[in-house]
Amino acid sequence: MIKYPILAASLLFLVLFSSFVQAQEQLCLYFFYGEGCPHCGRVEPFIEQIQSDDPTVQVKIFEVYNERENTLLLQSYFESYNVPQNQRGVPVVFIGDTYLVGDTPILENLEAKIEEFRGQPCPCIKSENETCVGLESLSLVTVIGAAFVDSINPCAIAVLLILMGALLASGERKRALKAGIGFTISIYIVYFLFGLGLFSAIQISGISFWFYKFIGFLAILIGLFNIKDYFKYGAGGFVMEIPRSWRPRLKKLLSSVTSPVGAFLMGFVVCLFELPCTGGPYIFILGLLAEKTTQMAAIPVLLLYNLVFVIPLVLLTTFIYFGFTNVEKASEWKDKNIRMLHLVAGIIMFALGAVVIFGYI
């Protein structure tokens, strides 16, 4: 019985360790250019070649002639890096704690700088108190806070309780324990892969900057909807949970599970039902990551996020197995405190959204 959790934990440790090692080898740099600039035209193919040859180098590209936001961002980097006025122009590359201005310096020195600064943080803008507020910075508190909101969402808890109840009805407690663990592991895997895929799609599409602007408002909206469910549950004809019309079909699917393998496979199906109500905080974090960091650095963050996300499922499975509670009591507790869960989630999401909008992350 114990060997399955130990095996899962060992595999998770190996993935985490390898991801952290890979993250140490990654590097990101910022390239600013102007459309139609001949000197920029010489550098662009070189930058593209670097991206193609070395996937551990994440290049963020900003066009400044037609994009005012990028022009203002470039000026902030010039100020932060103390670039002399007579050297300010494009093309320019910011890497580590240094910069290269002009086509010749970039073409001749960038590859050496990449090796020099490999594993270092992304370029950042220093605030007045010397705090780094670069695009890559992402507070661990922010990640854990969003994951905590996701984890206390009634959707995932309700689904597990239905599954455990169906299996315990047969009187086989060990099978119910294995099923609960299998279900939790599958939820973890699916959410991680979904997050990694969406993260990559956002970065490849080139909309990460605008998506980053949007997620602050999205977080506030999700927060307000959750707070709404505390004061007036179901107002507006909806709740921040699995849609009511989906629940009978989901319950029927879960009740058909008779084995740990079935519970594991059901986890993949259940995610399709859960994502509409649990995806908000996750998309919030993915938007931050897509704008602030590279894929290599994002992997450990996503692994941590999803670990926090499934902790309540692990605890609930364990408590039910050892008799500290039962499905009926756990369901009663969830129903009794469902408004408070929405309130806590709403306050945290509203705060995180405000932090993004006002630029503290």
C-alpha positions in Angstrom: 0.0 0.0 0.0 2.7 2.4 1.0 4.9 1.7 -2.1 2.7 3.7 -4.5 3.0 7.0 -2.6 6.7 6.5 -2.1 7.2 5.7 -5.9 5.1 8.8 -6.8 7.1 11.0 -4.4 10.4 9.7 -5.7 9.4 10.4 -9.3 8.3 13.9 -8.3 11.6 14.5 -6.6 13.5 13.5 -9.7 11.4 15.8 -11.9 11.9 18.7 -9.5 15.6 18.1 -9.2 16.1 17.9 -13.0 14.0 21.0 -13.5 16.0 23.0 -11.0 19.2 21.9 -12.7 17.9 22.9 -16.1 16.7 26.2 -14.7 20.2 27.0 -13.6 21.4 26.7 -17.2 18.8 28.9 -18.7 19.3 32.6 -19.6 17.1 35.4 -20.8 17.9 38.6 -22.6 15.9 41.6 -23.9 16.3 42.8 -27.4 15.0 46.2 -28.4 14.8 47.2 -32.1 13.0 49.6 -34.4 11.1 48.5 -37.5 13.0 49.7 -40.6 16.2 50.5 -38.7 19.1 49.2 -40.9 21.4 48.5 -38.0 18.6 46.5 -36.3 18.1 44.6 -39.6 21.7 43.3 -39.3 21.1 42.0 -35.8 17.7 40.5 -36.1 18.8 37.3 -38.1 21.6 36.9 -35.6 19.2 37.0 -32.6 16.9 34.5 -34.4 19.8 32.2 -35.0 20.7 32.2 -31.3 17.1 31.4 -30.4 17.1 28.5 -32.9 20.5 27.1 -31.9 20.1 27.3 -28.1 16.7 26.6 -26.6 17.9 27.5 -23.1 18.3 31.1 -24.2 15.0 33.0 -23.9 14.9 36.2 -26.0 12.2 38.8 -25.4 11.9 41.1 -28.3 10.5 44.7 -28.1 9.8 46.9 -31.1 10.0 50.6 -30.1 9.2 52.7 -33.2 5.6 51.7 -33.3 4.9 50.5 -29.8 4.8 53.4 -27.2 4.7 50.9 -24.3 8.0 49.4 -25.4 9.6 52.8 -25.9 8.8 53.8 -22.3 10.1 50.4 -21.2 13.4 50.9 -23.1 13.8 54.4 -21.4 13.4 52.7 -18.0 16.1 50.2 -18.8 18.4 52.9 -20.1 18.0 54.8 -16.8 18.4 51.7 -14.6 21.5 50.6 -16.5 23.0 54.1 -16.5 23.4 54.1 -20.3 25.0 57.4 -21.4 22.7 59.7 -23.3 25.0 59.7 -26.4 24.8 55.8 -26.5 21.0 55.5 -26.2 19.5 54.0 -29.3 18.6 50.7 -31.0 19.5 48.0 -31.5 20.3 47.3 -27.9 20.5 44.1 -25.9 20.2 43.9 -22.1 21.7 40.8 -20.5 22.5 40.1 -16.9 23.7 43.4 -15.4 25.2 44.8 -18.6 24.1 45.9 -22.1 25.3 46.0 -25.7 24.3 49.0 -28.0 24.7 48.9 -31.7 24.9 46.2 -34.4 28.7 45.7 -34.2 29.0 45.3 -30.4 26.1 42.9 -30.4 27.3 40.8 -33.3 30.8 40.6 -31.9 30.2 40.2 -28.1 26.7 38.7 -27.5 27.7 35.1 -27.7 30.5 35.6 -25.1 28.1 37.5 -22.9 25.6 34.7 -23.1 28.1 32.2 -21.7 29.3 34.8 -19.1 25.8 35.4 -17.7 24.3 31.9 -18.1 22.2 31.0 -15.1 21.9 34.6 -14.0 18.5 36.4 -13.5 16.9 38.2 -16.3 17.6 41.9 -16.8 15.7 44.1 -14.4 14.9 47.7 -13.6 16.2 48.9 -10.2 13.8 50.9 -8.1 14.8 53.7 -5.8 15.6 51.3 -3.0 17.6 49.1 -5.4 14.9 46.5 -5.5 14.9 44.5 -8.7 11.5 44.9 -10.4 12.4 43.2 -13.7 9.9 41.3 -15.8 11.1 38.0 -14.5 10.5 38.6 -10.8 7.7 36.6 -9.3 7.0 36.4 -5.6 6.9 32.9 -4.1 4.1 34.3 -1.9 2.1 35.2 -5.0 2.5 31.6 -6.4 1.6 29.9 -3.1 -1.3 32.4 -2.5 -2.9 31.7 -5.9 -2.3 27.9 -5.5 -4.0 28.0 -2.1 -7.0 29.8 -3.6 -7.2 27.0 -6.2 -6.8 24.3 -3.6 -9.7 25.4 -1.4 -12.1 25.6 -4.4 -15.1 23.5 -3.6 -15.0 21.9 -7.0 -11.9 19.6 -6.5 -13.0 18.7 -2.9 -16.5 17.8 -4.0 -15.3 15.6 -6.8 -12.9 13.7 -4.5 -15.7 13.2 -1.9 -18.0 11.7 -4.5 -15.3 9.3 -5.6 -14.3 8.3 -2.1 -18.0 7.8 -1.1 -18.6 5.5 -4.1 -15.6 3.3 -3.3 -16.1 3.2 0.5 -19.7 2.1 0.0 -18.2 -1.3 -0.9 -16.4 -1.4 2.4 -12.9 -1.7 0.9 -10.9 1.1 2.6 -7.5 0.2 1.1 -8.9 0.3 -2.4 -10.5 3.7 -1.6 -7.1 5.0 -0.3 -5.3 3.9 -3.4 -8.1 5.3 -5.6 -7.8 8.7 -3.8 -4.0 8.7 -4.2 -4.3 7.7 -7.9 -7.0 10.4 -8.5 -4.8 13.1 -6.9 -1.7 12.1 -8.9 -3.6 12.2 -12.2 -5.0 15.6 -11.3 -1.5 16.8 -10.5 -0.1 15.5 -13.9 -2.9 16.9 -16.0 -2.8 20.3 -14.4 0.9 20.5 -14.7 0.9 19.5 -18.4 -2.0 21.9 -19.1 -0.1 24.7 -17.4 3.1 24.0 -19.3 1.2 23.9 -22.6 -0.7 27.1 -22.0 2.5 28.8 -20.8 4.3 27.8 -24.1 1.3 28.9 -26.2 1.2 32.3 -24.6 4.9 32.9 -25.1 5.0 31.6 -28.7 2.0 33.7 -29.7 3.8 36.9 -28.6 0.8 38.1 -26.5 2.5 37.6 -23.1 2.8 41.4 -22.5 -0.8 42.1 -23.2 -2.0 38.9 -21.4 0.0 40.1 -18.4 -1.9 43.4 -18.5 -5.2 41.5 -18.7 -4.7 39.0 -15.9 -4.7 41.7 -13.2 -8.2 42.6 -14.1 -9.1 38.9 -14.5 -7.9 38.2 -10.9 -10.0 41.1 -9.6 -13.0 39.9 -11.5 -12.6 36.4 -10.1 -12.1 37.8 -6.6 -15.3 39.8 -6.9 -17.3 36.9 -8.2 -16.1 34.7 -5.2 -16.9 37.5 -2.7 -20.4 37.7 -4.4 -20.9 34.0 -3.6 -20.2 34.7 0.1 -22.7 37.5 0.5 -25.3 36.2 -2.0 -24.6 32.6 -3.1 -25.6 32.0 -6.6 -26.6 35.6 -7.4 -26.6 36.3 -11.1 -27.5 32.7 -11.9 -24.0 31.3 -11.4 -21.5 30.3 -8.8 -17.7 29.9 -9.0 -18.0 26.2 -9.0 -18.7 23.4 -11.5 -21.9 24.4 -13.4 -25.0 22.8 -11.8 -26.1 21.3 -15.1 -22.8 19.3 -15.3 -23.0 17.8 -11.8 -25.4 14.9 -12.4 -23.3 13.6 -15.3 -20.1 14.0 -13.3 -21.5 12.2 -10.3 -22.6 9.4 -12.6 -19.1 9.1 -14.1 -17.5 9.0 -10.6 -19.9 6.5 -9.2 -18.9 4.1 -12.0 -15.3 3.9 -10.7 -14.5 0.6 -9.1 -10.7 0.5 -8.9 -7.6 2.7 -8.3 -6.7 2.4 -12.0 -10.1 3.7 -12.9 -9.8 6.5 -10.4 -6.5 7.5 -11.9 -7.9 7.6 -15.4 -11.0 9.4 -14.2 -8.8 12.2 -12.9 -8.0 13.1 -16.5 -11.7 13.3 -17.4 -12.6 15.2 -14.3 -10.2 18.0 -15.2 -12.4 18.9 -18.2 -15.2 19.6 -15.7 -13.0 21.3 -13.1 -11.0 23.7 -15.3 -13.8 26.2 -15.8 -14.1 26.8 -12.0 -10.6 26.1 -10.8 -8.6 27.5 -13.7 -8.8 31.2 -12.8 -5.9 31.4 -10.3 -3.9 29.0 -12.5 -4.3 31.2 -15.6 -3.3 34.2 -13.4 0.0 32.6 -12.5 0.6 31.4 -16.0 0.1 34.9 -17.3 2.7 36.2 -14.9 5.2 33.5 -15.7 4.8 33.9 -19.5 5.7 37.6 -19.2 8.3 37.3 -16.5 10.4 34.2 -17.0 11.6 31.4 -19.3 10.2 27.9 -19.7 13.0 26.3 -17.8 12.5 28.6 -14.8 8.7 28.2 -15.0 8.8 24.4 -14.7 9.7 24.3 -10.9 7.2 27.1 -10.2 4.4 25.0 -11.9 5.5 21.9 -10.0 5.3 23.8 -6.7 1.9 25.4 -7.6 0.3 22.1 -8.4 1.8 20.5 -5.3 0.1 23.1 -3.1 -3.1 22.7 -5.2 -3.4 18.9 -4.4 -2.4 19.1 -0.7 -6.1 19.3 0.5 -6.9 16.3 -1.7 -4.0 14.3 -0.1 -5.1 15.4 3.4 -8.7 14.6 2.8 -7.9 11.1 1.5 -5.6 10.4 4.4 -8.1 11.6 7.1 -10.9 9.6 5.6 -8.8 6.4 5.4 -7.6 6.7 9.0 -11.0 7.5 10.3 -10.4 11.1 11.4 -13.5 12.0 9.4 -15.8 10.4 6.9 -17.3 11.3 3.6 -20.5 12.5 5.1 -18.8 14.7 7.7 -16.4 16.1 5.1 -19.3 16.9 2.8 -21.2 18.5 5.6 -18.2 20.6 6.5 -17.7 21.7 2.9 -21.4 22.7 2.5 -21.4 24.5 5.8 -18.2 26.5 5.0 -18.6 26.9 1.3 -19.4 30.6 1.5 -16.4 31.2 3.7 -14.2 29.4 1.2 -15.4 31.7 -1.5 -14.8 34.7 0.7 -11.2 33.7 1.4 -10.5 32.9 -2.2 -12.1 36.1 -3.3 -10.1 38.4 -1.0 -6.8 36.7 -2.0 -7.5 36.9 -5.7 -8.7 40.5 -5.5 -5.5 41.4 -3.6 -3.3 39.6 -6.1 -5.0 41.4 -9.0 -4.5 44.8 -7.4 -0.9 44.0 -6.8 -0.4 43.2 -10.5 -2.2 46.3 -11.7 -0.2 48.6 -9.5 3.0 47.0 -10.5 4.3 45.4 -7.3 4.9 41.9 -8.7 
